[in-house]
C-alpha cells in the first residue's frame, strides 16, 4: 500500500469531480447538479467550468445527512 506522499506529493486531499461523486453516491449526475441549484449538496470548488468536491467535504456532508436515531450496524 502506498503512503499519501507517494500518491500525492503536494499533500492535498483527493478531489472528486461530479461524475465521481455521483458514482460514489449511486445517484445520477443530474441529481448532483439539482442539489447544487437547491443549495443541498456538498460544498464544491469551481475551476473554470469544472466542479470539484474535496473528499473531507463530501464525508462531512454525508454525516450531516444521517437521520436522527440511526446507528451503525442496524
N, C-alpha and C positions, 0 to 999 in steps of 0.2 A: 504494500500500500504506500502511495506517495504522500509526502507531507504537503501542507498548504504552500510552503515556499517553493517546492518543486512544481506544483501545479500553477501557482500564481506568484511569480517573483515580486510583484508590486505590493502584495499584502492586501489586495482589495477582495471584498467578498464577491461571490458569484452574482451575476445579473441574469435574469430571465427575460426573454422577450415575450410578446403577447402570445405567440404560438406555444412556447414552452410552458407558460403559466396556465393556459387553457388545457393543455395536455395533462399537466400535473394535477389540476383540479378536476379533470374529467368533464369539462364543460366546453361548449362551442366558443370559438374566438369571438363571435358576435356578442356573447354573454359578457365577456370581459370588457368589451367596449361599452356595452349597455351599462354595466356597473359604473364605469368611469363617468359617463354622462350624468348619472344619478348621484355621483359622489359616494358610492357604496363600496368600491373596490379598494384594493391595497394601494398605498402610495406608489407613485411611479416617477421616474426621471425621464425627461424628454431630451433626446439628442436629435435635433432636426425633426424629421417626421417619425422617428422611431421612439417607442416607449420601452423602457427597461425597468424591471422590478427587482429590487435588492432582496435577496433571499431572507434576510432578517425581517424586512418589512412584510413580506408575504407570510412568514411564520407568525409574526405578531398579529396580523390581520386574521389569520386562521384561528388563532387562540381567542381573539375577540368575538368570533362568530359562534363560539361554543354556547349551546343552550344551557340555561341555569339548571343545576341538578344533574347534569351529565357528568359521568365519571368514566375514566379509562377502564377497559375490561368489561364493560357492560354490554 
